[in-house]
Amino acid sequence: MTGDSRDAAGPVTAASTKTGATASADLQGARRQLLDLVSTDPTVAPRDSLAALLGFPDDPDARRAAVLILFGVLDDAPSAHRASAAAVSRDLDVLLLARATTLRSHAGQVAFPGGRLDPADSGPVAAALREAQEETGVNPDGVDVLGTLAEVPLPYSSHRVTPVLAWWREPSPVRAVDIGESSAVFRAPVADLLDPANRGCTVIDRGPRAHRAPAFQVRTDTGEHLVWGFTAMLLDGLFDRLGWTEPWDQMRELAIPNLLP
């Protein structure tokens, strides 16, 4: 959990207010597909669990957590890549953050806003919205929750995570609210993530063999980021189920920052 706005650091990134034909097309395309997915089949599992790849057993005492996967028509810097999926416009984005490198768990990794359920939270949706507001400053009043996906085990840190799928109906400024928790908050163009030139695998060498997992490179005004691990697996599984994935080189290796214990 992050601190309040008095700990805010870094520039505030203002979101534009896309209207007219572009916003309408996105609402009729990507938003409808996302809503249909959670309405008909909420099980969007990664192709392989990172925990299973690394040999971690499932933890029956895992703590409940939630993440907010927030899509929308958000900024004035559209992707240069034209996605093959008709629903993915060049200005469709997803909200991500880079965790502070000083954290004890998942330090430096790119992640969705989110965290553990507090006793006062009514459920995963409330927890995801609360954590997103605390971490990024997003105004929950402008967020339409489309639904929740099935819980995903994360035994590496003893959590069971509920992904909350949402659409940013009224974008609000976002920032790294507490630099002790997050080093950057940014909106990644979905078309950039789908671009085969930005896709590859990370190779995690543990035990008798190396394990490959999907990863994404993304360049934003906050710098260049590698999306890997749990977040990349969720995105990979979600893109596959939506039919947005483009053919990419699964033998291409992307170097993991030296953050693993």
Beta strands, then each sheet from edge to edge (+ up, - down):
strand 1: 63-73
strand 2: 92-99
strand 3: 110-111
strand 4: 114-116
strand 5: 143-148
strand 6: 152-154
strand 7: 159-168
strand 8: 182-189
strand 9: 199-206
strand 10: 209-220
strand 11: 223-227
sheet 1: 3+ 2- 1+ 4-
sheet 2: 3+ 2- 1+ 7+ 5-
sheet 3: 3+ 2- 1+ 7+ 6-
sheet 4: 3+ 2- 8+
sheet 5: 9+ 10- 11+
end
